[in-house]
Amino acid sequence: MMSSKLSPYSAYRVALAVVFTSIAVLFTACSKKEPAETAASTATVPAAAAGKIDLSLDEQKVSYGIGYNIGRDMAAQPGLSIDQAAMVAGISDALAMAAPQINDEQIRAAFMAVQQKLMAEMAKIGEENLAEGSAFLEKNKERAEVSATESGLQYEVLATGDGPKPSAESTVRVHYHGTLLDDSVFDSSVDRGEPAEFPLNRVIPAWTEALQLMSVGDKWKLFVPAGLGYGMQIKEKIPPQSTLIFEVELLEIK
C-alpha cells in the first residue's frame, strides 16, 4: 500500500486475513509443517453459479462474504486450478467435524507438488515480465525528456514546483496514478479522489529515492524497474517482476 491509512475496504481485507490465517493454522496442525505460500485460481465461474440464497441474517451475510472473498482472491491470481466440488467437500467435512477423506500425508504431498508447480510458473512469468520491462526501459531512456539515476530509476518532469524537498524520514502527502506497461491501472489516489499520506521510509525504493529529489509542487512520471518496485512479490493487480509507471505529484511535506 502507498498510504499508511486503511480504507474501509482495506480494513475488511485485514479482517479476512485473520480468517485466512486461521485456515493456514489448521493446515499446519494437520501437516506438522509450515503451510505453503498460497496462490489462487484462474478457474472460470459462471455468474450466480450457486443461485440465489437467503442472506437476510448477518451471520448468513458474513458466511457468504467469507466464501465470496476466498473465491474472488483465488480467481484473481494465476496458477492453481481449483476443483470447486472438492473444495466445497473439504469445507463441509471440516464444518461437520468429519474425518478427512484423504490423510495428512496425501494432503502434504499434494501441497508440495502444487507449490513447486506454482513457483515454477511464477518464475516463468517473472522472467518474461523482467525481459519486457528491461526492453521498455532501454528504449524509454533514449527520449530526451527522460532522466535516469544511478539506481536505474527513470523519471520525466511534468510540472515544476518551488517548495522544499523531503528527507527519507519525512511523511509526505501525494497524488499518484500507477499503471503497468499495458496501461492497466493497479492503484490510483487520483481515481479515488483522495491524496495519500505515508512516510518515505515505508514505501518501495523507487518512491523513497524519487520523492527526495522532488520539490513540493513537482509532478513527475516515474518509470520503475522491477528491482526498485515489488520484484518477485505478488501484489494485487501487480504480477511478479513488473515494471511500474507512476505519475506522482508532491503536494505537501507533513
Buried (B, 14 or more C-beta within 10 A) or exposed (E): BBBEEEEEEEEEBEEBEEBBEEBBEEBEEBBEEEBBEBBBBEBEBEEEEEEEEEEEEEEEEEEBBBEEBBBEBBBEBBBBEBEBEEBEBBEEEEEEEEEEEEEBEEBBEEBEEBBEBBBEBBEEBBEEBBEBBBEBBEEBEEEEEBBEEEEBBBBBEEEEBEBEBBEEEBBBBBBBBBBBBEEEEBBBBBEEEEBBBBBBEEBBBBBBBBBBBBBBBBBBBBBBBBBBBBBBEBEEEBBBBBBBBBBBBBBBBE
